[in-house]
Amino acid sequence: MVSNKKKELVQNLIKEIQSSPIVGIVNFENLPAQQLQGMRAMLREKDVKIVMARKKLLRLALTESKKENIQKLVEKIKGLPALILTENNPFTLYSTIQKNKSEAPAKAGQTSPKEIVVKAGATNFAPGPIISELAAVGIKTKVDQGKLAIVDDVTVAKEGDVITQKLAETLKRLDIKPMEIGLDLVAVWENGTIFEAKQLHIDEAEYTQNITQAAQWA
């Protein structure tokens, strides 16, 4: 039996979804509570609203909103989800969320959010047991001027891989922080079109350079 309180919550959610031109799904699974509160306050200033509810209720409200192609967004719900409602365009929304993320070390058991590459080059490590530790995660080294140097670029984890204890310890020793602390924007709905987070990424420096080059060539 669904309580009246839950029914009322779903009806309010449906109204908010229907009145919002941009509807997104975020995952705050790895976001500490204090940072979540700060993120909510920052987004509120930019007219972006975060609405939290159980997965079942979010799915129901989205489905009942009857927006075109909204079911594709329902399928993107994962982790600890919340709705994000705004009038800002999806690219601006993505950029705002990304700029408010911070780097963090990887922990054993976490899922890699991206391909993790250890670059070739000198290290500050003296030869010793560290050689076998690096080799255990696929990193080849050589001695160069009394210090270890990594021979080649090596991909130690692909996107979606579960990070092992050994890899987490190695990345920490190399001062590589592949994780991001912040809201994870999963997907956004606009006018019946679903944008996944990857599609919303724009390299602003590259974009500016391309415009400059186009102007020079014109």
C-alpha positions as CSV (number, residue, x, y, z in Angstrom):
1,M,0.0,0.0,0.0
2,V,1.4,3.4,-1.0
3,S,1.1,6.0,1.6
4,N,-0.7,9.3,0.9
5,K,2.6,11.1,1.7
6,K,4.4,9.2,-1.0
7,K,1.5,9.8,-3.5
8,E,1.7,13.5,-2.8
9,L,5.5,13.5,-3.2
10,V,5.2,11.8,-6.6
11,Q,2.5,14.2,-7.8
12,N,4.7,17.2,-6.8
13,L,7.6,15.6,-8.6
14,I,5.6,15.1,-11.7
15,K,4.5,18.7,-11.7
16,E,8.1,19.9,-11.3
17,I,9.4,17.6,-14.1
18,Q,6.6,18.7,-16.4
19,S,7.4,22.4,-15.8
20,S,11.2,22.1,-16.2
21,P,12.7,22.3,-19.7
22,I,15.8,20.5,-18.6
23,V,15.7,17.4,-16.5
24,G,18.8,15.5,-15.4
25,I,19.8,12.5,-13.4
26,V,22.7,12.8,-10.9
27,N,24.4,10.2,-8.8
28,F,25.8,11.4,-5.4
29,E,26.9,7.9,-4.2
30,N,30.5,9.0,-3.4
31,L,29.8,12.6,-2.4
32,P,30.3,13.4,1.3
33,A,27.2,15.0,3.0
34,Q,29.0,18.3,3.7
35,Q,30.0,18.7,0.1
36,L,26.6,17.8,-1.1
37,Q,25.1,20.6,1.0
38,G,27.6,23.0,-0.5
39,M,26.9,21.9,-4.0
40,R,23.1,22.2,-3.5
41,A,23.6,25.8,-2.2
42,M,25.9,26.7,-5.1
43,L,23.5,25.2,-7.7
44,R,20.5,26.9,-6.1
45,E,22.2,30.3,-6.8
46,K,22.3,29.3,-10.5
47,D,18.6,28.4,-10.5
48,V,19.4,24.7,-10.5
49,K,17.3,22.5,-8.2
50,I,18.2,19.1,-6.9
51,V,15.4,16.8,-5.8
52,M,16.1,13.6,-3.8
53,A,13.8,10.6,-3.5
54,R,13.9,6.8,-3.7
55,K,14.7,5.3,-7.0
56,K,11.2,3.8,-7.3
57,L,9.6,7.1,-6.8
58,L,11.9,8.9,-9.2
59,R,11.2,6.3,-11.9
60,L,7.5,6.6,-11.3
61,A,7.4,10.4,-11.4
62,L,9.5,10.5,-14.6
63,T,7.4,7.9,-16.3
64,E,4.1,9.6,-15.3
65,S,5.4,13.0,-16.5
66,K,4.7,11.7,-20.0
67,K,7.6,13.8,-21.5
68,E,8.7,12.7,-24.9
69,N,11.3,9.9,-24.7
70,I,11.6,10.3,-20.9
71,Q,11.9,6.5,-20.5
72,K,15.4,6.7,-21.9
73,L,16.3,8.9,-18.9
74,V,14.6,6.6,-16.5
75,E,17.0,3.8,-17.7
76,K,20.0,6.0,-16.7
77,I,19.1,6.0,-13.0
78,K,21.9,4.5,-10.9
79,G,23.7,4.6,-7.6
80,L,22.1,7.1,-5.2
81,P,20.2,9.2,-7.7
82,A,18.5,12.6,-7.6
83,L,16.7,14.7,-10.1
84,I,18.2,17.9,-11.3
85,L,15.8,20.6,-12.7
86,T,16.8,23.8,-14.4
87,E,16.3,26.1,-17.4
88,N,20.1,26.2,-18.1
89,N,21.2,24.4,-21.2
90,P,22.7,20.9,-20.7
91,F,26.3,22.0,-21.6
92,T,26.2,24.9,-19.1
93,L,24.9,22.6,-16.5
94,Y,27.6,20.0,-17.1
95,S,30.3,22.6,-17.1
96,T,29.1,24.1,-13.8
97,I,29.1,20.7,-12.1
98,Q,32.5,19.7,-13.4
99,K,34.1,22.9,-12.3
100,N,33.0,22.2,-8.8
101,K,34.7,18.8,-8.5
102,S,37.9,18.1,-6.8
103,E,40.6,15.4,-7.3
104,A,40.9,12.5,-4.8
105,P,43.0,9.4,-4.4
106,A,41.6,6.1,-5.4
107,K,40.4,3.6,-2.8
108,A,40.3,-0.2,-3.2
109,G,36.9,-1.3,-4.4
110,Q,36.0,1.9,-6.2
111,T,35.1,1.9,-9.9
112,S,37.5,3.8,-12.1
113,P,35.6,6.8,-13.6
114,K,38.0,7.0,-16.6
115,E,41.1,5.4,-18.1
116,I,44.0,5.7,-15.7
117,V,47.3,6.2,-17.4
118,V,50.7,6.3,-15.7
119,K,53.0,8.4,-17.8
120,A,56.6,7.5,-18.7
121,G,59.3,9.5,-17.0
122,A,61.5,10.0,-14.0
123,T,60.4,9.3,-10.4
124,N,61.8,10.2,-7.0
125,F,62.1,6.5,-6.0
126,A,65.4,4.9,-5.3
127,P,65.8,1.3,-6.6
128,G,64.4,-1.2,-4.2
129,P,61.2,-3.2,-3.4
130,I,59.2,-0.5,-5.2
131,I,60.4,-2.0,-8.5
132,S,58.4,-5.2,-7.9
133,E,55.4,-3.2,-6.5
134,L,55.2,-1.2,-9.7
135,A,55.7,-4.3,-11.9
136,A,52.8,-6.0,-10.1
137,V,50.4,-3.5,-11.6
138,G,52.1,-3.6,-15.1
139,I,54.5,-0.6,-14.7
140,K,58.0,-1.3,-16.1
141,T,60.9,0.7,-14.7
142,K,64.6,1.2,-15.2
143,V,67.3,2.9,-13.2
144,D,68.4,6.3,-14.5
145,Q,70.9,8.4,-12.7
146,G,70.3,6.6,-9.4
147,K,66.5,6.9,-9.5
148,L,63.7,4.8,-11.0
149,A,62.2,5.9,-14.3
150,I,59.0,4.6,-15.8
151,V,59.8,3.2,-19.2
152,D,56.5,3.6,-21.1
153,D,53.1,5.1,-20.7
154,V,50.9,2.3,-19.3
155,T,47.1,2.1,-18.8
156,V,46.7,0.6,-15.3
157,A,42.8,0.7,-15.3
158,K,40.1,1.2,-17.9
159,E,36.9,3.1,-17.3
160,G,34.6,0.8,-15.2
161,D,37.4,-1.3,-13.8
162,V,37.3,-2.0,-10.1
163,I,40.4,-0.7,-8.4
164,T,42.4,-3.2,-6.4
165,Q,44.1,-2.6,-3.1
166,K,47.5,-2.9,-4.7
167,L,46.7,-0.5,-7.5
168,A,45.2,2.1,-5.1
169,E,48.4,2.0,-3.0
170,T,50.6,2.3,-6.1
171,L,48.7,5.3,-7.4
172,K,48.9,7.0,-4.0
173,R,52.7,6.5,-4.0
174,L,52.9,8.0,-7.5
175,D,50.7,10.9,-6.3
176,I,48.1,10.1,-9.0
177,K,44.5,11.2,-8.0
178,P,42.2,9.7,-10.6
179,M,38.9,10.1,-8.6
180,E,36.7,13.1,-8.6
181,I,34.6,14.2,-5.6
182,G,31.5,16.0,-6.6
183,L,28.1,15.4,-8.2
184,D,28.1,12.8,-11.0
185,L,25.9,14.1,-13.8
186,V,24.7,10.9,-15.5
187,A,22.3,12.1,-18.3
188,V,20.1,15.1,-19.2
189,W,16.8,15.3,-21.0
190,E,16.0,18.3,-23.3
191,N,13.1,18.4,-25.8
192,G,13.0,14.6,-26.1
193,T,16.7,14.2,-26.6
194,I,18.9,12.4,-24.0
195,F,22.5,13.7,-23.5
196,E,24.9,11.4,-21.6
197,A,27.6,13.2,-19.6
198,K,30.3,12.3,-22.1
199,Q,28.4,14.1,-24.9
200,L,28.3,17.3,-22.9
201,H,32.0,17.6,-22.4
202,I,33.6,20.4,-24.3
203,D,37.3,21.2,-24.0
204,E,37.0,25.0,-23.7
205,A,40.7,25.6,-24.4
206,E,40.6,23.5,-27.6
207,Y,37.3,25.2,-28.6
208,T,38.8,28.7,-28.2
209,Q,41.9,27.6,-30.1
210,N,39.8,26.3,-33.0
211,I,37.9,29.6,-33.2
212,T,41.2,31.5,-33.2
213,Q,42.6,29.3,-35.9
214,A,39.4,29.7,-38.0
215,A,39.6,33.5,-37.7
216,Q,43.3,33.4,-38.7
217,W,42.5,31.2,-41.7
218,A,39.5,33.2,-42.9
